[in-house]
Amino acid sequence: MPTPPFHLAFPVDDLDAARRFYGELLGCAIGRTDPSWVDFNFFGHQITAHLRPEEAPRAIRTNAVDGDAVPVRHFGAVLPWDGWEALAARLAKAGVAFLIAPKVRFQGQVGEQGTFFVEDPAGNALEFKSFRDPARLFAAG
């Protein structure tokens, strides 16, 4: 049985900036829209940016993970390795500042993964990761 898509709603302070970031930069197709929200096809999942400037993140709080300050509140996608590399290259070429630059984390361990973090224009942190062996996504170490 295929994994059902998830849905995530999150606040932004500028819907046009969200459309450019998610739609143009990340390549997420735009779905239904309203003056106060917009749906995106986020790598097969439905995310909805809601115009709520007062709720958009102001500061990113972090926890230490494998030597990095990882944003505690974040969402993202697990991509095939070649798709992860291509997205990282596209974002770098576009001049996007990485919160955590593309790297391989937990090298040699069960959870070894490629990862990077970026921030959308409203301050929401996103992580994109990949596993050379997708079966290790939920493997216990």
C-alpha positions in Angstrom: 0.0 0.0 0.0 1.5 3.4 -0.9 2.2 5.8 1.9 -0.5 8.4 2.1 0.5 12.0 1.6 0.7 14.2 4.7 -0.8 17.7 5.1 1.0 20.6 6.8 -0.3 24.1 7.3 2.1 26.9 8.4 2.2 30.7 8.8 3.8 33.1 6.4 4.0 36.9 6.3 3.9 37.3 2.5 2.0 35.0 0.1 3.7 36.3 -3.0 7.1 35.5 -1.4 5.9 32.1 -0.5 4.7 31.4 -4.1 8.1 32.4 -5.4 10.0 30.3 -2.9 7.9 27.1 -2.9 6.5 27.4 -6.4 9.4 28.8 -8.4 12.5 28.0 -6.4 11.5 24.6 -5.0 9.4 23.7 -8.0 6.2 22.8 -6.1 3.1 23.0 -8.2 0.6 25.5 -6.8 -2.9 24.1 -6.0 -5.9 25.9 -4.7 -5.5 29.5 -3.6 -7.4 32.1 -1.6 -6.4 35.6 -0.7 -5.3 34.3 2.7 -3.7 30.9 1.8 -2.1 28.9 -1.0 -1.7 25.1 -1.4 1.5 23.5 -2.8 2.4 20.1 -4.0 5.4 19.6 -1.8 7.1 16.5 -3.3 3.8 14.6 -3.3 2.5 16.1 -0.1 0.0 18.9 0.5 1.3 22.0 2.4 -0.6 25.2 2.9 0.9 28.6 3.5 -1.5 30.7 5.5 -1.1 34.5 5.6 -0.6 35.1 9.4 2.2 37.6 9.7 1.8 37.7 13.5 2.5 33.9 13.7 5.4 33.7 11.2 8.7 32.6 13.0 10.9 35.4 14.3 13.8 33.4 15.6 14.9 29.9 14.9 15.6 27.8 18.0 18.1 25.0 17.7 19.3 21.8 19.3 22.8 20.3 18.8 22.8 17.3 16.4 26.0 15.7 15.2 27.9 19.0 15.6 25.3 21.3 14.0 22.7 23.7 15.4 19.6 22.1 13.9 16.4 24.1 13.9 13.9 22.4 16.3 10.8 23.4 14.4 11.2 22.4 10.8 9.6 20.3 8.1 10.9 19.0 4.8 11.2 16.1 2.4 13.2 12.9 2.0 14.3 12.8 -1.6 16.1 10.2 -3.8 19.9 10.9 -3.6 20.2 12.4 -7.1 17.1 14.6 -6.4 18.7 15.8 -3.1 21.9 16.7 -4.9 20.1 18.4 -7.7 18.0 20.5 -5.3 21.0 21.5 -3.2 22.8 22.6 -6.4 19.8 24.5 -7.7 19.4 26.4 -4.3 23.1 27.2 -4.2 23.1 28.5 -7.8 20.1 30.7 -6.9 22.1 32.2 -4.0 19.9 30.7 -1.2 21.7 30.9 2.2 21.9 27.5 3.8 21.2 27.3 7.5 23.2 24.1 7.4 25.0 23.5 4.1 24.7 20.2 2.3 26.6 17.5 4.1 26.5 13.8 5.0 25.6 13.3 8.7 26.1 10.3 10.9 28.8 8.9 8.5 29.3 5.2 8.8 26.3 4.8 11.1 22.9 3.2 10.4 21.3 6.7 10.1 23.9 8.0 7.6 22.1 10.6 5.5 22.6 13.6 3.2 21.0 16.7 4.7 20.7 20.4 4.4 18.6 23.2 5.9 17.2 26.4 4.4 14.8 29.0 5.6 11.8 30.2 3.6 11.1 34.0 3.3 8.9 33.9 6.4 11.5 32.2 8.6 10.2 28.6 8.5 13.1 26.2 8.5 13.1 23.3 6.0 15.3 20.2 5.9 15.9 18.2 2.8 17.5 14.8 3.4 18.4 11.6 1.5 19.6 8.1 2.3 21.8 6.2 -0.1 19.9 3.2 1.3 16.2 4.3 1.6 15.6 1.3 3.9 17.6 3.1 6.6 15.0 5.9 7.0 13.4 4.3 10.0 16.3 2.0 11.0 17.2 2.0 14.7 20.9 2.6 15.5 
